[in-house]
Each structure stands twice: as structure tokens, then as C-alpha cells.
Amino acid sequence: MKAFHYTEIDAQPVEGVPGTNIRWAIGKNVGAPNFVTRVLEVQPGSASPYHTHPWEHEVFVLDGEGVVKTADGETPIGPRMCVYVAPDEEHQFANAGDEVLRFLCIIPFAPWSTEE
Amino acid sequence: MKAFHYTEIDAQPVEGVPGTNIRWAIGKNVGAPNFVTRVLEVQPGSASPYHTHPWEHEVFVLDGEGVVKTADGETPIGPRMCVYVAPDEEHQFANAGDEVLRFLCIIPFAPWSTEE
């Protein structure tokens, strides 16, 4: 068993996404075999690219206000909201407020996901 | 994409564990293929059984104060802490405070985990 505050994990910049950082909090660092729980912080005015990939996201919002953009439009998100993005679904997470948008984003391990 | 507040998912009692409920928040209900994000609420004085199973837990604490008991002893946990419990590792989550202990607990889907 491992227990630690999420801030004990180093925050890394996200390549190509100024104003956003990521912590690979619970994953290969602790020997997890199947998926990784990451903590994302998106500063006001920042957003992930509108993009797609063959793996899903399970997201739980901790702090801040944002919008999720998909092919169906924009959906507001805030604290304690759950978001599910399916494999191959286009999506973007954007900060829509004045404070940091902080959320957990869990993804599976797979051959296409060797990072960390 | 699906977005909803976690309280929109019904809280279910946990069989054999009075004072604890669970929401299967992001999983087969939204078509997720690999793992499920659950929200657990443990009332003051309540605890999960000291038990083991062949799948891991990735846990993120939202509210309250607790302890995780393993074969190595007891470890305090609180808000924004991460916990990793390995497959087949004995463990127990107990509320150690006066408020609800609320945490996310993510587990993989597998043949032995057909629930929900």
C-alpha cells in the first residue's frame, strides 16, 4: 500500500499546452497494472487541444469551472462533476473561470500508452 | 461524452458494511470499457471489512479523515491524498473522524468483476 498527498508527485508541463500541468499520481510509479490516475491543472485562459485518441477518459473535477467541447457542443463542468469521454471521441477541456481548473483524469495502460 | 454531478448517481448500501454507501459513478453506466470510478462514503464509526481480492484500488480522498489498515499497520489519510492498494493486498478503510469519509476508488473490469 502506498499513501501520499497528490502534491508529492512532481507537476510536469504538458507539451504544446501552455498553462497546463499534469501529475501522473497513481500509476506505474506505484506498480499499478491497469490504469493511471492523473491530476491535471489548467490555468485560466488555457485549454487542452481539441483532439482525439483511441483511449477513454474518466474525469472527476476537483476545483474550478470549465467547459468540455465535443462534436456535440460545449458542456459546463465544475466541482464534483464526472465526465466520460469515449475512445476516439473528439474533446477539449478548457478553463472557463478565474481560478485553476483541477481534475482527475484516469486512462488505461495499453501498448499505445507507454508514457510513465 | 457524458457529464453529470456524482450525486446524480444513486448511492447504494454496501452489503455487510453498515454506514457505508457506494456510487458506481463512471463505468458500465456510460459504456466505459476498462475500469470504473466509484464514490464511497463511510460514516463516522464505520469501516470496510479487512479483506483482500485479486484486483487493485486506486483511491483519491475527497473529504474527511480516515485510516488505511494493512499488514504493515495503520496509515492516516485525508483530503487530496492518493492511496494505492495492490492486487491481493489485505486492506481496510476506516473513518477516523467526525465527518463523512468520502473517496474515489477506481477498480478494473475483469471476469471476476461483473458487478455493474
Chai-1 contact restraints between the chains, C-beta under 6 A:
chainA,res_idxA,chainB,res_idxB,connection_type,confidence,min_distance_angstrom,max_distance_angstrom,comment,restraint_id
A,M1,B,T70,contact,1.0,0.0,6.0,A-B,restraint_1
A,M1,B,V85,contact,1.0,0.0,6.0,A-B,restraint_2
A,K2,B,Y84,contact,1.0,0.0,6.0,A-B,restraint_3
A,A3,B,T75,contact,1.0,0.0,6.0,A-B,restraint_4
A,A3,B,I77,contact,1.0,0.0,6.0,A-B,restraint_5
A,A3,B,M81,contact,1.0,0.0,6.0,A-B,restraint_6
A,A3,B,V83,contact,1.0,0.0,6.0,A-B,restraint_7
A,F4,B,C82,contact,1.0,0.0,6.0,A-B,restraint_8
A,H5,B,R80,contact,1.0,0.0,6.0,A-B,restraint_9
A,H5,B,M81,contact,1.0,0.0,6.0,A-B,restraint_10
A,Y6,B,R80,contact,1.0,0.0,6.0,A-B,restraint_11
A,Y6,B,C82,contact,1.0,0.0,6.0,A-B,restraint_12
A,A25,B,C82,contact,1.0,0.0,6.0,A-B,restraint_13
A,I26,B,E58,contact,1.0,0.0,6.0,A-B,restraint_14
A,I26,B,C82,contact,1.0,0.0,6.0,A-B,restraint_15
A,I26,B,Y84,contact,1.0,0.0,6.0,A-B,restraint_16
A,V30,B,Y84,contact,1.0,0.0,6.0,A-B,restraint_17
A,N34,B,P108,contact,1.0,0.0,6.0,A-B,restraint_18
A,F35,B,F35,contact,1.0,0.0,6.0,A-B,restraint_19
A,T37,B,E58,contact,1.0,0.0,6.0,A-B,restraint_20
A,E56,B,A32,contact,1.0,0.0,6.0,A-B,restraint_21
A,E58,B,I26,contact,1.0,0.0,6.0,A-B,restraint_22
A,E58,B,T37,contact,1.0,0.0,6.0,A-B,restraint_23
A,T70,B,M1,contact,1.0,0.0,6.0,A-B,restraint_24
A,T75,B,A3,contact,1.0,0.0,6.0,A-B,restraint_25
A,I77,B,A3,contact,1.0,0.0,6.0,A-B,restraint_26
A,R80,B,H5,contact,1.0,0.0,6.0,A-B,restraint_27
A,R80,B,Y6,contact,1.0,0.0,6.0,A-B,restraint_28
A,M81,B,A3,contact,1.0,0.0,6.0,A-B,restraint_29
A,M81,B,H5,contact,1.0,0.0,6.0,A-B,restraint_30
A,C82,B,F4,contact,1.0,0.0,6.0,A-B,restraint_31
A,C82,B,Y6,contact,1.0,0.0,6.0,A-B,restraint_32
A,C82,B,A25,contact,1.0,0.0,6.0,A-B,restraint_33
A,C82,B,I26,contact,1.0,0.0,6.0,A-B,restraint_34
A,V83,B,A3,contact,1.0,0.0,6.0,A-B,restraint_35
A,Y84,B,K2,contact,1.0,0.0,6.0,A-B,restraint_36
A,Y84,B,I26,contact,1.0,0.0,6.0,A-B,restraint_37
A,Y84,B,V30,contact,1.0,0.0,6.0,A-B,restraint_38
A,V85,B,M1,contact,1.0,0.0,6.0,A-B,restraint_39
A,I106,B,I106,contact,1.0,0.0,6.0,A-B,restraint_40
A,P108,B,N34,contact,1.0,0.0,6.0,A-B,restraint_41
